[in-house]
Amino acid sequence: MSRLQVVSGKGGTGKTTVAAALALALATEGKRTLLVEVEGRQGIAQLFETEALPYEERKIAVAPGGGEVYALAIDPELALLDYLQMFYKLGGAGRALKKLGAIDFATTIAPGLRDVLLTGKACEAVRRKDKSGRFAYDYVVMDAPPTGRITRFLNVNDEVAGLAKIGPIHNQAQAVMRVLKSPETAVHLVTLLEEMPVQETVDGISELRSARLPVGRIIVNMVRPEVLDAADLELVRTVPRSTVARSLSSAGLGGARRGGRAERLVDPLLTQAEEYAERYALEHEQRAVLTELGLPLHELPLFAEGVDLAGLYELARELREQGVS
């Protein structure tokens, strides 16, 4: 497993939920995982039912087997202060710049600077070691920007390294890209079995490969259970209405006489079956498109009532059983 796990996906596919479940799945057998948020939405805090995350690494969960999940919401302004202190030893001068608004000004107008700081902070956590020489975290999971922006987000340091030919900025950008374009990193894409998310996933994989960024797995989220298989659906298309009415009557749902309760239920039931058949066909078609991409494919179930903390642990268990951890 790559040590930096980047999770992206079209908006609405549940990429933050999948990133959180992946962090839990990886934090097994005493492993330590850092879950990084870069978009400032505090989605991780909501999922783990905790208070808003500060700009510090904080333990938020214990995984089965005693592993630990830490979380960090990266603030670009504070990350820039870290950067200035690390390379230029500004200390108090950096804090004074923040008070003057210079830090906010820089992260707002400088092209790509914000993304440089976000990716740089995540890669620093990947490389960090303790005094014994052991990595501080076994895995770093990044809840990354959506699919349409992920390639530019991850590749921004290549652009910066090209602009700054020498000096600490150039060296830092190159160090980050060495991590992002190595086997240490895997970019996973979250999708649904729907046309638009699947097409965006196909396009995103093409862009990542063109940029020589390492593509990992495809995770299909919110998969509905199959109530009827292909044979059942074929039977639904051909069964006479009278047979359906008699079956409903036998189940105690009213007499089968014309105009009776069972008779009135036939059309709504057949309409619902037709709608299910259309969705069944669409989902199988989209699954075939994803399979053709030749990447590991995983599926996570739909939770009709939404994903709470217990559901998050259930999704982590599903990922472990499918061999993701």
Phi, psi and chi 1 to 4 in degrees:
 res  aa     phi    psi   chi1   chi2   chi3   chi4
   1 MET       -  134.7  -69.6  -68.4  -67.3      -
   2 SER   -65.4  149.0  -58.4      -      -      -
   3 ARG   -82.6  -24.5  -65.1 -170.6   55.6 -109.8
   4 LEU  -107.7  113.8  175.4   57.6      -      -
   5 GLN  -108.1  109.1  -53.5  -85.8  -47.6      -
   6 VAL   -97.9  126.9  180.0      -      -      -
   7 VAL  -116.0  119.5  180.0      -      -      -
   8 SER  -127.1  174.4 -179.2      -      -      -
   9 GLY   166.4  158.3      -      -      -      -
  10 LYS   -61.4  145.3  179.9  176.1  169.4   56.9
  11 GLY   -54.0  135.1      -      -      -      -
  12 GLY    94.3   -4.4      -      -      -      -
  13 THR   -88.1   -8.1   59.3      -      -      -
  14 GLY    85.4   34.7      -      -      -      -
  15 LYS   -64.2  -34.8   69.2  176.9  179.2   63.8
  16 THR   -65.9  -41.0  -62.1      -      -      -
  17 THR   -62.1  -43.6  -60.2      -      -      -
  18 VAL   -66.2  -40.8  171.9      -      -      -
  19 ALA   -60.3  -42.6      -      -      -      -
  20 ALA   -65.4  -43.5      -      -      -      -
  21 ALA   -64.5  -38.0      -      -      -      -
  22 LEU   -64.3  -41.7  178.7   60.1      -      -
  23 ALA   -60.0  -42.1      -      -      -      -
  24 LEU   -65.3  -42.0  -83.5  170.9      -      -
  25 ALA   -63.5  -36.4      -      -      -      -
  26 LEU   -78.0  -22.7  -66.9  171.6      -      -
  27 ALA   -87.2   59.1      -      -      -      -
  28 THR  -113.1  161.9   56.3      -      -      -
  29 GLU    51.7   44.2  -54.2  -57.8  -35.2      -
  30 GLY    80.6    8.0      -      -      -      -
  31 LYS   -72.3  155.8  -62.8  -72.7 -165.8  -24.2
  32 ARG  -115.9  127.7  -76.0  164.3   53.1   96.3
  33 THR  -122.7  138.2  -59.1      -      -      -
  34 LEU  -107.9  123.5  176.8   64.5      -      -
  35 LEU  -101.5  116.9  178.9   56.4      -      -
  36 VAL  -108.6  131.9  174.6      -      -      -
  37 GLU  -110.6  132.0 -176.6  174.8   73.5      -
  38 VAL  -119.6   -3.3  -61.3      -      -      -
  39 GLU  -104.6   -0.2  -66.6 -173.5  -76.6      -
  40 GLY    68.8   24.3      -      -      -      -
  41 ARG   -95.0   -8.3  -64.1 -175.8  -67.1  104.9
  42 GLN    57.4   32.1  -70.5  -66.3  -25.1      -
  43 GLY   -67.9  -33.0      -      -      -      -
  44 ILE   -65.5  -43.8  -68.2  171.4      -      -
  45 ALA   -59.8  -41.2      -      -      -      -
  46 GLN   -64.7  -43.0  -65.5  173.1   32.1      -
  47 LEU   -64.2  -40.1  -79.0  169.2      -      -
  48 PHE   -90.2    7.0  -75.7   94.1      -      -
  49 GLU    53.2   51.2  -60.2  174.4    4.7      -
  50 THR  -130.6  173.5 -173.8      -      -      -
  51 GLU   -71.5  164.3   61.1 -172.7   14.6      -
  52 ALA   -53.4  139.4      -      -      -      -
  53 LEU   -78.9  133.3  -63.8  173.4      -      -
  54 PRO   -85.1 -179.8   33.5  -34.6      -      -
  55 TYR   -84.2   68.0 -178.4   61.9      -      -
  56 GLU  -160.0  155.3   63.2 -178.3   36.4      -
  57 GLU   -81.9  119.6  -67.5  158.2   23.2      -
  58 ARG  -129.8  133.8  172.3  178.2  -67.6 -179.4
  59 LYS   -71.0  128.9 -174.1  165.9   78.6  170.7
  60 ILE  -122.7   -9.9   58.0  170.7      -      -
  61 ALA  -161.7  155.5      -      -      -      -
  62 VAL  -116.0  128.2  176.4      -      -      -
  63 ALA   -91.3  161.4      -      -      -      -
  64 PRO   -55.7  136.2  -27.4   35.7      -      -
  65 GLY    91.3    2.0      -      -      -      -
  66 GLY    90.2    5.3      -      -      -      -
  67 GLY   -70.5  165.2      -      -      -      -
  68 GLU  -126.9  141.1  -62.7  175.2  -32.3      -
  69 VAL  -113.3  122.3  177.1      -      -      -
  70 TYR  -105.6  157.8  -73.0   73.5      -      -
  71 ALA  -134.3  150.6      -      -      -      -
  72 LEU  -144.7  123.9  169.9   66.2      -      -
  73 ALA   -97.5  109.4      -      -      -      -
  74 ILE   -78.3  124.8  -57.5  179.3      -      -
  75 ASP   -99.1  117.2 -178.0  -48.7      -      -
  76 PRO   -57.1  -38.0  -24.1   34.2      -      -
  77 GLU   -63.5  -46.7  -69.3 -173.9   25.8      -
  78 LEU   -70.3  -32.3  -63.3  177.0      -      -
  79 ALA   -64.2  -36.5      -      -      -      -
  80 LEU   -67.0  -38.1 -178.9   53.1      -      -
  81 LEU   -61.4  -42.4  -74.4  177.7      -      -
  82 ASP   -58.4  -43.8  -76.9   -9.6      -      -
  83 TYR   -63.0  -45.7  179.4   88.4      -      -
  84 LEU   -63.8  -37.4  -67.0  173.5      -      -
  85 GLN   -70.0  -41.1  173.8   59.6   22.6      -
  86 MET   -65.7  -42.7 -175.9 -178.2  -56.2      -
  87 PHE  -102.3  -24.4  -70.2  102.7      -      -
  88 TYR  -122.7   -1.0  -63.6   99.8      -      -
  89 LYS    52.0   43.3  -50.2  -60.7 -178.7 -172.6
  90 LEU   -74.6  -33.9  -72.3 -173.2      -      -
  91 GLY    55.0 -117.6      -      -      -      -
  92 GLY   -61.4  -31.5      -      -      -      -
  93 ALA   -64.3  -36.2      -      -      -      -
  94 GLY   -65.3  -40.1      -      -      -      -
  95 ARG   -66.7  -35.0  -70.4 -170.8  -68.5  -86.3
  96 ALA   -65.7  -38.5      -      -      -      -
  97 LEU   -60.8  -37.9  -73.1  172.4      -      -
  98 LYS   -64.5  -43.9  177.1  173.5  173.2   57.0
  99 LYS   -62.2  -33.6  -70.9 -178.9  179.7  178.8
 100 LEU   -78.2   -7.7  -68.5  171.1      -      -
 101 GLY    87.8    4.6      -      -      -      -
 102 ALA   -68.2  -34.5      -      -      -      -
 103 ILE   -66.4  -46.8  -57.8  -64.3      -      -
 104 ASP   -62.1  -40.1  179.7   54.9      -      -
 105 PHE   -61.3  -44.1  177.8   76.2      -      -
 106 ALA   -66.2  -44.5      -      -      -      -
 107 THR   -72.4  -18.0   55.0      -      -      -
 108 THR   -86.1  -41.9  -60.5      -      -      -
 109 ILE  -100.2  -24.1   70.1  161.1      -      -
 110 ALA   -73.4  121.3      -      -      -      -
 111 PRO   -59.3  121.1  -21.8   32.7      -      -
 112 GLY    77.8   -7.4      -      -      -      -
 113 LEU   -60.9  -40.6  177.6   57.6      -      -
 114 ARG   -59.1  -46.3 -175.7  178.2 -175.2  -81.8
 115 ASP   -68.0  -34.3  -68.9  -10.9      -      -
 116 VAL   -59.5  -44.9  167.8      -      -      -
 117 LEU   -67.2  -40.4  -63.5  167.0      -      -
 118 LEU   -66.3  -48.7  -64.9  171.2      -      -
 119 THR   -68.0  -36.1   54.1      -      -      -
 120 GLY   -63.4  -41.3      -      -      -      -
 121 LYS   -65.6  -41.0 -176.0   64.1  178.3  177.0
 122 ALA   -64.1  -43.1      -      -      -      -
 123 CYS   -68.7  -32.2  -71.3      -      -      -
 124 GLU   -61.2  -40.2 -177.7  -85.0  -34.5      -
 125 ALA   -66.4  -34.5      -      -      -      -
 126 VAL   -64.5  -41.5  171.5      -      -      -
 127 ARG   -84.5  -17.6  -62.3 -169.2  -58.1 -100.4
 128 ARG   -63.3  137.9 -168.9 -169.2  -46.2  154.9
 129 LYS  -126.3  154.8  -64.9 -177.4  178.6 -179.2
 130 ASP   -87.0 -174.5   59.1   22.6      -      -
 131 LYS   -65.1  -24.6  -67.4 -179.6  179.7  177.9
 132 SER   -84.8   -2.2   66.5      -      -      -
 133 GLY    88.7    5.2      -      -      -      -
 134 ARG   -88.9  143.8 -177.6  176.6 -177.8  -87.0
 135 PHE   -60.1  137.8  -76.3  114.9      -      -
 136 ALA   -62.6  -35.7      -      -      -      -
 137 TYR  -130.0  138.6  -65.5  101.7      -      -
 138 ASP   -71.2  -36.1  -62.9  -73.1      -      -
 139 TYR  -141.4  146.9  -60.0  101.6      -      -
 140 VAL  -120.2  123.7  175.8      -      -      -
 141 VAL  -110.5  122.6  178.5      -      -      -
 142 MET  -105.3  122.3  180.0 -166.4  -68.7      -
 143 ASP   -80.6   96.4  177.1   19.9      -      -
 144 ALA   -93.0  173.0      -      -      -      -
 145 PRO   -62.2  166.8  -24.8   35.7      -      -
 146 PRO   -62.4  166.2  -20.7   32.0      -      -
 147 THR   -54.4  -40.5  -46.0      -      -      -
 148 GLY   -64.8  -15.8      -      -      -      -
 149 ARG  -118.6   -5.8 -154.7  165.2   72.5   81.6
 150 ILE   -66.9  -39.5 -173.5   62.1      -      -
 151 THR   -65.3  -46.6  -59.5      -      -      -
 152 ARG   -64.3  -38.3 -178.0  169.2  178.9   80.8
 153 PHE   -60.5  -48.1  172.2   77.6      -      -
 154 LEU   -75.8  -26.5  -66.2  176.1      -      -
 155 ASN   -93.6    2.1 -144.9   35.0      -      -
 156 VAL   -62.8  -31.9   68.4      -      -      -
 157 ASN   -68.3  -27.4  -73.9  -82.7      -      -
 158 ASP   -62.2  -42.5 -112.4    1.0      -      -
 159 GLU   -64.9  -42.8  -61.6  177.1   12.0      -
 160 VAL   -65.8  -41.1  170.7      -      -      -
 161 ALA   -62.6  -32.2      -      -      -      -
 162 GLY   -72.9  -31.9      -      -      -      -
 163 LEU   -78.3  -43.6  -68.0  172.5      -      -
 164 ALA   -98.2  101.9      -      -      -      -
 165 LYS   -74.5  -27.3  -60.3  -62.7 -175.6 -177.9
 166 ILE  -141.4  172.5   58.3  171.8      -      -
 167 GLY    93.7  178.1      -      -      -      -
 168 PRO   -63.1  -34.0   19.3  -31.0      -      -
 169 ILE   -64.6  -45.2  -67.0  177.1      -      -
 170 HIS   -60.3  -46.1  174.5   82.8      -      -
 171 ASN   -65.0  -41.3  -64.6  -23.5      -      -
 172 GLN   -64.3  -44.2  167.9   70.5    1.0      -
 173 ALA   -62.1  -41.7      -      -      -      -
 174 GLN   -65.7  -38.9  -76.9 -161.8  -39.2      -
 175 ALA   -63.0  -40.4      -      -      -      -
 176 VAL   -64.8  -45.1  169.9      -      -      -
 177 MET   -67.4  -29.0  -68.9  -46.0  -59.5      -
 178 ARG   -62.7  -33.9  -81.5 -163.9  -65.8  -89.1
 179 VAL   -75.0  -48.4  173.3      -      -      -
 180 LEU   -67.9  -27.2  -66.2  178.9      -      -
 181 LYS  -105.1   20.8  -69.1 -167.4  173.0 -177.3
 182 SER  -113.5  171.0   76.4      -      -      -
 183 PRO   -62.8  -11.0  -24.6   35.3      -      -
 184 GLU   -66.6  -18.1  -79.8 -167.3  -75.6      -
 185 THR  -116.3  144.4  -61.8      -      -      -
 186 ALA  -139.6  130.9      -      -      -      -
 187 VAL  -103.8  114.3 -175.3      -      -      -
 188 HIS   -99.8  143.6  -49.2  -57.0      -      -
 189 LEU  -115.4  130.2  -63.6 -177.3      -      -
 190 VAL   -99.2  136.4 -179.2      -      -      -
 191 THR  -144.3  175.2 -173.2      -      -      -
 192 LEU  -118.5  164.2  -55.0  178.3      -      -
 193 LEU   -83.5   60.1  -69.6  175.5      -      -
 194 GLU  -134.7  155.8  -61.9  173.6    4.3      -
 195 GLU   -60.2  -50.0  -70.9  179.2  -72.3      -
 196 MET   -65.2  -49.6  -72.4 -173.9   63.5      -
 197 PRO   -61.3  -37.8  -22.8   33.5      -      -
 198 VAL   -66.3  -43.9  167.2      -      -      -
 199 GLN   -63.0  -39.8 -174.9   57.7   54.1      -
 200 GLU   -66.0  -33.9 -168.3  160.5  -46.7      -
 201 THR   -65.8  -44.5  -61.3      -      -      -
 202 VAL   -59.5  -46.6  172.1      -      -      -
 203 ASP   -64.8  -41.1  -65.7  -19.1      -      -
 204 GLY   -63.3  -40.7      -      -      -      -
 205 ILE   -64.6  -40.5  -71.1  170.2      -      -
 206 SER   -61.9  -43.5  176.2      -      -      -
 207 GLU   -66.3  -42.3  -69.4  175.3    2.8      -
 208 LEU   -62.1  -42.9  -71.9  164.9      -      -
 209 ARG   -66.3  -37.5  -74.6  171.9  169.3  166.9
 210 SER   -64.3  -33.3  -65.5      -      -      -
 211 ALA   -86.3    3.7      -      -      -      -
 212 ARG    59.9   37.4  -58.4 -168.7  -52.3  -79.7
 213 LEU   -98.2  139.3  -70.4  161.9      -      -
 214 PRO   -75.6  114.9   24.6  -31.2      -      -
 215 VAL   -84.4  135.1 -176.5      -      -      -
 216 GLY  -101.0  -94.8      -      -      -      -
 217 ARG  -125.1  161.9  -56.5  164.3 -174.6  -96.8
 218 ILE  -107.1  127.1  -60.7  171.4      -      -
 219 ILE  -116.5  113.5  -57.9  174.2      -      -
 220 VAL   -87.4  118.4 -177.3      -      -      -
 221 ASN  -101.9  159.5 -164.2   22.3      -      -
 222 MET    55.1   49.8  -65.0 -174.5  -92.2      -
 223 VAL   -82.7  125.6  176.6      -      -      -
 224 ARG   -76.3  146.8  -60.8  177.6  179.6   89.7
 225 PRO   -67.4  148.6   24.2  -33.4      -      -
 226 GLU   -84.2  107.6  -72.1 -165.8   -1.3      -
 227 VAL   -78.0  -39.4  179.7      -      -      -
 228 LEU  -127.2  141.7  -57.3  173.1      -      -
 229 ASP   -94.0 -177.5   60.2   19.9      -      -
 230 ALA   -59.7  -39.8      -      -      -      -
 231 ALA   -65.1  -42.4      -      -      -      -
 232 ASP   -61.9  -41.1  -67.8  -30.6      -      -
 233 LEU   -67.0  -35.2  -70.0  171.0      -      -
 234 GLU   -66.2  -37.3 -175.4   59.0   32.3      -
 235 LEU   -65.3  -40.1 -179.8   61.3      -      -
 236 VAL   -60.1  -38.0  167.1      -      -      -
 237 ARG   -68.3  -26.1  -65.4 -172.6 -172.8   97.8
 238 THR  -110.4  -13.4   58.3      -      -      -
 239 VAL   -67.3  135.2   65.1      -      -      -
 240 PRO   -67.2  147.9  -19.4   31.7      -      -
 241 ARG   -58.8  -37.5  -64.5  179.5   75.9  -96.0
 242 SER   -64.2  -34.8   58.3      -      -      -
 243 THR   -66.4  -41.2  -58.1      -      -      -
 244 VAL   -62.7  -43.6  177.8      -      -      -
 245 ALA   -61.5  -42.4      -      -      -      -
 246 ARG   -65.4  -38.0  -76.1 -164.8  -61.2  -88.3
 247 SER   -64.9  -40.9  -62.4      -      -      -
 248 LEU   -64.2  -40.7  -68.6  171.2      -      -
 249 SER   -63.3  -42.6  179.0      -      -      -
 250 SER   -62.8  -28.3  -60.2      -      -      -
 251 ALA   -82.3    2.7      -      -      -      -
 252 GLY    86.3   21.0      -      -      -      -
 253 LEU  -102.4   31.3  -65.2  174.6      -      -
 254 GLY   106.2  159.6      -      -      -      -
 255 GLY   -66.9  156.7      -      -      -      -
 256 ALA   -87.5    2.8      -      -      -      -
 257 ARG   -62.2  155.2   69.6 -176.5 -174.4  -80.6
 258 ARG   -61.2  130.3 -170.9  168.6 -176.7   80.0
 259 GLY    86.7   -4.7      -      -      -      -
 260 GLY   -75.3  179.2      -      -      -      -
 261 ARG   -61.9  -44.9 -177.2 -176.3  177.6 -165.4
 262 ALA   -60.8  -42.1      -      -      -      -
 263 GLU   -60.0  -39.8  175.3   74.3   18.1      -
 264 ARG   -70.8  -22.8  -67.0 -165.2  -57.7  -89.1
 265 LEU   -82.7  -16.1  -72.6  173.5      -      -
 266 VAL   -61.3  -53.2  172.3      -      -      -
 267 ASP   -60.9  -46.8  -74.3  -21.9      -      -
 268 PRO   -60.2  -37.9  -24.8   34.3      -      -
 269 LEU   -68.0  -43.4  -77.7  174.1      -      -
 270 LEU   -66.9  -36.0  -69.6  178.2      -      -
 271 THR   -62.8  -43.5  -61.7      -      -      -
 272 GLN   -63.9  -39.2 -171.0  172.5   17.2      -
 273 ALA   -64.2  -39.4      -      -      -      -
 274 GLU   -63.9  -41.5  -70.8  171.9    3.5      -
 275 GLU   -63.8  -41.1  -68.6  172.9   -7.5      -
 276 TYR   -63.4  -40.2  176.9   81.3      -      -
 277 ALA   -61.4  -39.9      -      -      -      -
 278 GLU   -63.9  -45.1  -69.9  177.3    3.7      -
 279 ARG   -66.2  -39.2 -170.4  176.5   76.2 -129.1
 280 TYR   -58.0  -47.0  178.3   93.7      -      -
 281 ALA   -64.0  -42.9      -      -      -      -
 282 LEU   -62.9  -44.9  172.8   64.6      -      -
 283 GLU   -64.8  -40.1  -70.2  179.1   -9.7      -
 284 HIS   -67.8  -35.6  -83.0 -105.2      -      -
 285 GLU   -65.2  -44.7  178.8 -177.0  -49.3      -
 286 GLN   -70.0  -34.2  -62.1  -52.0  -49.0      -
 287 ARG   -64.2  -37.5 -172.7  180.0  -78.6  112.7
 288 ALA   -64.6  -38.8      -      -      -      -
 289 VAL   -61.5  -44.2  171.8      -      -      -
 290 LEU   -67.4  -38.6  -65.8  172.5      -      -
 291 THR   -62.1  -35.7  -58.6      -      -      -
 292 GLU   -66.2  -16.1  -71.1  176.2   -0.2      -
 293 LEU   -73.1  -15.0  -66.1  170.7      -      -
 294 GLY    74.6   22.9      -      -      -      -
 295 LEU  -110.2  156.7  -65.8  169.2      -      -
 296 PRO   -56.0  132.7  -24.7   34.3      -      -
 297 LEU  -121.1  126.1 -174.8   63.8      -      -
 298 HIS  -125.7  151.6  -53.5  -85.5      -      -
 299 GLU  -128.6  136.7  -63.2 -169.9    6.1      -
 300 LEU  -118.5  142.2  -65.1  175.2      -      -
 301 PRO   -76.2  158.5   29.2  -35.8      -      -
 302 LEU   -81.2  132.5  170.1   69.3      -      -
 303 PHE  -103.2  108.2  -71.8   80.9      -      -
 304 ALA   -58.4  -32.3      -      -      -      -
 305 GLU   -94.2    8.5  -57.5  -61.5  -38.1      -
 306 GLY    92.0  166.9      -      -      -      -
 307 VAL   -99.7  115.0  179.3      -      -      -
 308 ASP   -98.9 -170.1   56.9    9.5      -      -
 309 LEU   -63.1  -40.3 -171.2   55.6      -      -
 310 ALA   -63.3  -40.0      -      -      -      -
 311 GLY   -63.8  -34.2      -      -      -      -
 312 LEU   -63.5  -42.7 -157.4   57.5      -      -
 313 TYR   -65.4  -34.8  -84.2   84.7      -      -
 314 GLU   -66.4  -41.0  175.2   65.2   19.2      -
 315 LEU   -64.5  -38.6  -67.9  177.1      -      -
 316 ALA   -62.3  -41.0      -      -      -      -
 317 ARG   -63.0  -41.1 -175.8 -175.5   65.6   78.8
 318 GLU   -59.6  -43.6  -73.0  -84.6   -7.5      -
 319 LEU   -64.3  -41.9  -71.6  171.5      -      -
 320 ARG   -62.4  -42.4  -74.4 -163.9  -60.4  -87.0
 321 GLU   -66.3  -26.1  -71.1 -177.7   -6.5      -
 322 GLN   -90.2    8.5  -66.7 -179.1   38.3      -
 323 GLY    82.3   20.4      -      -      -      -
 324 VAL   -78.4  -31.1  172.2      -      -      -
 325 SER   -91.1      -   61.5      -      -      -
